[in-house]
Amino acid sequence: MSKTKKYLIACGILLILIVIGSLFKSNQYVVNVSTEINAPINFVFNAINDLSYQEDWNAKASLDTSFHVDCDDHARGRGASCSYKSKLYGDGVIRILESTANDSLVMTEVSNEHATKLIRYILKGDGDNKSTVFVTGTSASGWITNLWNFIHKWKLKKHLNHQLDNLQVFVQDRYINKIYSGYPIEQASLDQKFFLIQKAEINLSNTEAYYTQNMSALYQTALDNKLIVSGMPCALYYSWDESLGKTEMAAAIPTLSELFIANTQTTHISPGSALKAVYKGDKKDIRKVHEAIQDYMLDHHLQVIFPIIEEYMTTPTQEPDPSKWTTNIYYYYSEEQH
């Protein structure tokens, strides 16, 4: 028998063994990782439970600057789904299948170029503002490639550990530094406030136009009645309904005391505790600051007391460059019972 035939027979036997081995070996693989985070358990749960934060702590975002997550209005809790795009990892979808508050979550990560991952998070709190996150990642390889599942397991474990490291930084930045989406959130104790206002229910798309149209008339009323304006102009929001596309808002200028002037609208806000964030830039992007404050309130079990105040520290006539405009945003709050 020639050497060539021997080699062919050996290769054939090896190929048969590989096929048989692949047939009898499971294509599924499972890894388990965990980490401890110095923050209350609800901070950790809220971070995982909102898919819009995936760009902040998903391991893919750290390794691929093109990684971008696109979420609709339902990005939080069971049934939430967000798509992502990535030059390195391909496009895919992340979904939350199960969500039990401050306890556990199950989500899938389905990629066009990589195997589907099922990721289960179990959360445990120790009562001293520390939380432990246990993660089980499950995926599957294809036929033949299941023979080196040990490599797939190593890669998945590395990915999940990287992800937990990112989650730890993200959560502790919120809990310790009180920074949400890049905005520091401050607590403030506010004195009683008095305002001359023009108030109405309007479409959400008309808020800026409504404010602009009524501000000149308010200043004219103050001038006609010899009122002292005690601060910068504001917008007061008494409600905000995305589903109806409506808000009840007021254009407002602050005054020194309560007013009783015929044919004018006035209001006052009692002293109280509030959250404050400072926004710099064009008002068209101000919503992200409101969302940051709302995320803070969710983490700290706070409930908003309306109205919400936007205080405009810079006017377009003073500063034509929108990137230099400064707005103070205040949310009065009470503590939720939990």
N, C-alpha and C positions, 0 to 999 in steps of 0.2 A: 504494500500500500504506500503510495507516494506521500510525501510530507504535506503536499497541498490538500489531499483528501483528509489527512489526519487533522489538519487545521480546520477544515470546513466542518468535519464531524464534531470537533471540540466546540467550535463556535455555535453549531446547531444545538448541541447539548446545553451549552450555557444559555442560549436564548430560550430554550424550553424551560430551564430551571427558573429563569427570570420571569417568564410568563406565569408559570405555576406559582412562584412565590408571590407575584402581584395579585393573582386570583385569590389566594388564601389570606392575604394581609389586608386588614381594614384600611380604607382610604381616609377615615376620619382621625383627627388628632386633636388633643385637648391640652391646654396649658393653664396653670393657676399662678397668679401673682397677687401681691398685696402691698399696701403701704399705709403708713400712719400720717395723718394730716392734723396739724395744730389749729383746728377750727371746729365749731359745733357741727353736728351731723347735718342739720338743715342747710348749712352753707354748702356742704359737699353735694348733698342731694340736688339742690337747686341748680348747681353748676352742671351736673350731668344731665338733669332732666330737661334742660333747655338746649335744643340742638343748634340754636344760633350761636352758641359759644364754642362750637367745634373748631372754628378758626383760631380760637385762643389757646386750646390745649390738645387738640388732636395731634398725634405724632406726625401725621402727614404734613400738617401746616409748618412744623419745625424744619422739615427736610425738603420742602418744595414751596418756594415763595409764590408759585402760581396757584396753589391750593385755595379754592374759594367755595364757600358754602352759600347756597341760595335757598332761603326758607320762605314759605308763605306765612299767613297770619297764625297758623297753627304749628308752632315750633316747640311747644312745651307739652309734656305729658304723654300719656298713652295715645297712640295713633298719630303722633307727630311724625312728619317726614320732611327731610331736606335733601336736595340734590347737591352734589359737589362736582367741581371740575379740577383736574390736576394733570399737568403735562407729564409728570413722573409716574403717577399711579393710575392715570386714566380717569374717566368719569364714573360716577356711581350715585348711590342713594343710601342715606342713613335713616333708619326708622326706629321708633320706640314701640316695642310690642307690648311691654308690661311696665307699669310704674306704680309702686306703692310708696307713699310719702315717707321719707326718712328711713326707708328700709331696703328696698331693692328695685332694680331696673333690669330689663332685658331689651337689647337692641340688636339690630342686624346692620351689617355694612355690606352692601352689594355693589361690586365693582364690575365694570365692563371688561377689565383685563385681569382681575385677580379673583381668587375663590371667595365665595360668600363667607362672612364671619358672623358668628352668633356670640355676643358678648353679654355676660351676666355680671351685674354689680350687686354685691351684698354689703350693706353699710352697718357698722356697729359704733355706737358712741359710748364713752366711758364716764360721762358726767362731768369731766374736767375740761370741757371745750376741746376735746381731742376725739378724732374719729379714725376708724380703721376701715379701709376699703379693700374688699376681697373681690378679685376679678377672675372669672373663668372664661377663657376664649376657646371657641370650638370652630374648626374649619375642616375642609376636606380637600384632598389632592386627587389628581386624575389617575387613570390606569397606568401602570408602570412607575409613574412618579411617586406613587405611594411607598415605594421601596426605600426612598430617602425622606420619609416623614420626619425623621429626627432633625433634618435640616429645616424643614418647614416649621417644626415646633420651636426650634431655636430662634428663627426669624420672628415668629408670632410673639414669643415670650419677650424678645428684645423690644418689639413694637409696643406691647402693652406696658412694659416697665417704663419706657420713654414717655408714654401717654400719662401714666400715673405721676411721673416727675413733673410733667407740665401742669397737670391738674393740681398738684400740691402748690406750685408757685401761684397759679391763677387764684385758687381759693384763699390762700394766706394773704395775698395782696389785697383781696377784698376785706377779709376779716381784720387783719392787723393794720393795714394802711388806709382802709376805707376808700380805695380807688376802684371805681366801676367804669369799665369801658374807657379808661384813661382820664376820667374826671374825679377829682377828690370830692367826697361828700362831707360837708360840715354840718354840725348841729348848732342851731342858733336859738336864742331866746329872744322873741320879738315883742316889742311894746305894742300897745293898742295903735291901730292905724285908721285914719279917716280919709275918705276919697270922694271926689266929685266924679261921677261916672255917667256913661251912656251904655246901657245894657240891653241885650237882645239875644234871641236864639237864632243862629245863622248856620249856613253850611260850612263844613270844615274847610272847604276850599276858599272861603271868603274871609277868613280871619284877619289876614293882613290888610286887605282892602277896607274892612269894617273899622279896624283900628285907625288907619290913616284918615279915613273920611270923617271920623268923629273927634279926632284929637284937637284940631284947630278950633272947633266950636267949644270944646271944654275949656281951652285956655282963654277964649273970648269971654265965656261966662265968668271965669275967675277974675278977669280984668274988669268986667262990667260991675261986679259985686265987690271989688277991692279985696279979693281973697289972697292970702299968702300961700303960694305953692311951696310945700315943704320938702319936695324931693323930685326925683325923676319920674317921667311918665311910665305907666304900667299897663299891662293887660291882665285882667282877672278872669280865670276860667272856673265856672261853676259846675260844668259837666262836660263830658267828652265821650260821645257815642260813635265808635267806628262803624258799627253795623248800620246805623241810620244816617251816618255822614253828617251829624249835627253836633253843635256845641252851644252852650249858653255862656256868653262871654261879655266882658265890659271893657271898653276903653276907659282909663282912669288916670286922674292926677291926684297926688296926695295933698292933703290940707292939714292945717295945724289942729283943727278941732271939728266936732260934729257940726254939720250945716243944716239950716232950715230955710231953703230958698225956694220960692214958688216956681213951679214948672221946671225943676231940675231933679236929677236923680243923685242920691248920695248913699253912701254905705260906710260901715265901720267894721273892723275886724278886731276881735278881742285879743288880748295878749296871749301868747302861747308858744309852745315848742315847735320848731320847724327844721327841716333839712334844707340846706343851701348848696347849690352848685353854680359855678361860674362858667358861662359859655362865651367863647370868642369866635366871631365869624358871622357869616350871613345867616339870617334867621331861617332860611330854607332847610338847614341841616340841624335845627335846634331840637328836633324830636328825639335824637339819640341821647341827649342829656336828660330829657324827661324819662326815657326808658332806663337810663342808669340809676336815677333816683328811685324809680319804681322797683328795680331789682334790689336796691339797698333796703327798701321797705319790706320786700318779701323776705329777705334774709333775716331782718331784725324784728319780724312780726309786728309791723306798724301799719296803721290804717290811715289813709289820707282824710284830712278835714278840708273841705272846699271853702273858699276858692284857692286855686293855685295861682301864684303870682309870678309874672315875668316882668322884671324891672329893667328898663332899657337905659343903661348908663351912658350910652353913646347914641347920638342922633345922626341921621344921614347928613344934615346940614353942618354939623360939627366935624364929621369925619366921613368923607366920600368913599373911602376904601372899606368895603364890607368885611374884609378879613380882620380889621381892627375894631369892629363893633364888639361891645361887651354887654352881656345880659346876665343879671342875677336871677336865678330861679329858686322860688321858695315853695316848699310843700309843708303845710301844717299837718300835724299827725297826732294820733292817739295810739296807745299800745293795745294790741289785740289780746283777747283772752284765749290762752291755749294751754 
